[in-house]
Amino acid sequence: MANIERKKPKRIITKIGDIFCVEFPDNTKGYFQYIAKDMTQLNSSVIRAFYTHYPIDQDVKIDDVVKDKVDFYAHTVLRGGIDFDNWYKIGKSSDVGENELYKIIFCNASTAYQLYADGIKIPRTSRFYKWHLWNINKDIFDVENVPNHTTSMIEIGTVKTYIEIYQRMWQGYYKYTCLENEVIKRYPRPEVLSYLKRVYGDKITYICFKGNDFERGVVMEDDSLVRISVDEDNPVYEELLNGKFSDTNWKYGEFITEEEFNKEWDSAE
């Protein structure tokens, strides 16, 4: 058996304040900063990802990076992204957004069942039994419901892989689905095209969203394919035409490629 040559890990030391660059397939790039260690979540690294994407060849100053709007906060393992060339360190800043650091709220949610006297477990009426909320390095506190006006301020607190961080920075959302997304909604970046396939009994719908809005789709009914475009006035498909990406907790397996979508679009009438 031939020996498998192991790739030596890069000798890069990471410290709080470090800034990393992520390059995207559309010849743009974005940045995130390592801002804290969170003992409450496995002592994992907390990052803040900045919103602006820049042309790949643009020289961006670190002072401008850290002044940018924060797109999201997340826990991740920096080493994974470094070893798999998903991101690379470009410098460091002592500005880690300290004024906002301990206002960040992370969450996880859990379901539970009520145990009745006859031993039959019946789910509670609420989809979530408890929300587990915390600030960085603070104790977890539990609530039964998250007020609607606070959902945009809360980030899902599981430790995200380098693939998930890359996906969210590039397209604006995590493709991997979790129950929390039924309340903590996912919003694509405005310029992003997302392609999905959903099966409803005998009906199959192929959908393209641009940002959060429906762009075009294909509906398969009675073995025929019908094209639906955003500029149509079609009361039969009004719900589809007015649908938003964020309305649905899309499952990972429902995402398809642009090629898969276009194949059905080209086949439709």
N, C-alpha and C positions, 0 to 999 in steps of 0.2 A: 504493500500500500504506500502510495506516495505521501511524503510529508506535506502537511498543510502549513504554509507560511503565515504566521500571525502578524497582523499589522500592528506595529508598535504605537501605543497611544501618544498623542502629542503632549509634550511637556509644557503645558500652559497652566499657570496658577491663576485661579479666579479669586477676586476680592470684591467686596461690596463697593459699588461705584463703577465697576467695569461696564463698558458699553460694547454691544455686539451688533454686527451688521448681518442682515439676512437678504440674500439675493433671490429674486423671483423670476419666473419664466418669461415674463413680458418685458424683460430688460429694465426693471426697476429694482429698487432696494429699500429696505426699511431698517429701523433700529429698535433695540430694546436695551434696558439697563438692569443690571443685577442690583437690587436695592435692600434686601434683607434676608436673614435666615429666620424661618418660622418654626420655633420649637413645638408649637401646637400642632403642626402638620409635618411630622416626621423629620424635623430639622431641615426641611427642604428649602431650596432657593426660591425667593420671591422676585419676580421681574415686573417692570412696567414697560409695556410696548407702546411706542409712539405712533401717532396716526399717519403722518405724512410719508408718502412714497416718493422717492427721488429717481431721476434717470440714473442708470447704472454708472455712468462715467462722471457724474457731478461730484465735485469736491464739497463735502458738507462738514462744517465746523462743529465740534463737539458741543460748544456753547449753544449753538442753534438747535442741536438735537434735544438737549435736556429742557429747552424752553418750549418745545413743541407740545401740542395737546396729547394727553395720555389716552390711548385707545382702550387698553385693558390691563388688568393685573392678573398674574397667574403664578402658581407654583410649578416648578419644573426641575429637571436635572440638567444642569449646564453641560456636564461632561458628555452626555449623549450627543447633543447637537454639535459639539466640537469634534468628537471622534468621527462622526459621520458627515462632516463637512456641511452641516446645515447652517451653521453660523460661525463667525470668526470675530475675535476681539479686535477693536480698533483704537481703544484708549480708555480713559477713565475720567470721571467727574465727581467731585465731592458733593455736588448737588444731587441728592437722591429723592427730592420731593418730600423732605422731612415733615413739612407742615401737613401733608396729606397722608403720610405713611401709616399712622395709627388710626386713621378714619376709615381705612379700607375694611370692608366687611366681606368675609368669605362664608360660604355655606355648604353644607351637605344635608340631604334629606333622607328620612327613613320611613318605611311603611310599617304598619303593625296591624294586628287583628285583635278584636275583642273576643275573649274566651267565655262562652256562655256555659251555664250550669250543665247542659246536656253534653258538653264536650265538643260541640261543633264550633269551629272557628269561622266567624263571619267578618268580612272586612269592614272597617269603619267607613262612614260615608265620605270622609275626606280622603283624597288620594294620598296625602302625606299625613302621617301621624305626628311626626316631629321634624322641625327644621333645626339643624345644629348650626349656630352662627358664632363667629368669633372675629376678633381683631388680631393682627399679627402678635404672636407671643402672649396672648391673653387667654383666659379660660373660656371654654365653650359655654354658651348659654342656649337653652332650648325654647322654642316657641312653637305653637301649633299652626299659626298662619303668618305669612309674610305680608304686610300691608302693601297694596298695589303700588302706592307712590314710592316705595323703597326698592322695588325690584331692579330698577336701572342702576342702583348704587351697589348691588351685591354681585360678587363673582363666585362661581362654583369653585369649591376649595380643594377638589381632588388634584393630585400631582399629575400634570399633563406631560406627555411625551414630547420629544423634540418635533415629531411629525405633527402633533396637534398644535403646538405653538406656531410652527411654520404655516399650517393651514389657516389658522385664525389671523395671523398677521397678513397673509396674502389675500384672503377672501373675506375675512371679517367674522367668521364663525367656525366652531368646531364641527367637523362632520360626524364624529362619534356622538351618539345620542345618549342622553341620560334623563332620568325622570325629572330632574330639576328643570329641564328645559321647557316643561309644560308651564312653568311660571316665569323662570328666567329666560326670556325669549332670545332667539338668535337673529341677528340682523346682518345681512351681507353688506359689504362696501358698495356704494352706489354704482360703480362701474362694472361690478362683477356679474358674469353670467353663470347661473347655476342650473343644472339639468337634472331632472328627477323623473322617476317612473313610479306610478302608484296604481295598485290593483284594487278595484272595488267589485268584488264578486266577478261577474262576467265582463265588466268594463275595465279597460286599461287606459290610463291617461299619461301622456308624456308632456312634461311641462318645462318651459324655459322661463326663468325669472331674470330680470335685469335689476340688480340691487334687490330691494324688497318687493318690487312690483312685477306682476305677470307681464310677460313679453309676448309669448306665443305658445301654442300647445297643439297636441294631436290627441284626439279621443277615438278609441277603438270601440265601436258598438255594432253588434250584429255583423261581425266579420268585415266591417268597413271602417276606413280611417278618415276622420274629418279634421281638417285644419282649423284652428282657432287663432286669430290674431288680435292684438290689443286694440287695434283701430277699428274693430268690428263692433256693430251694435247687434248683439245676438242674445235675446232674452233667455233662450234655452240654456246658454252657458254663462249666464250672468254671474253666478257664484264663482265660477272659474276665472272669468275676466276680472273680477274685483278682488280676487284672492291675493293675499300677501304671503311672502315666504315665511315671515315670523308667526303667521297664524297657526302653523302646523309644526309639531315636533317630529320632523323628518327623521326616519331611521337611516342608519349608515348604508344599508343595503338598497335604499331607494335612490341614492345618487348614481347617476349614469354619466357617461362621457358625452362630449359634444358630438362625436362621431355616431354614437348610438342614437342620440336624439335626431340628428340630421337624416339618418337612414329612414326613420319612421316619417319624418316631415316630407322627405322627397317621395315617399311611397303614397302619401295621402292625397286626397282630392282637394 
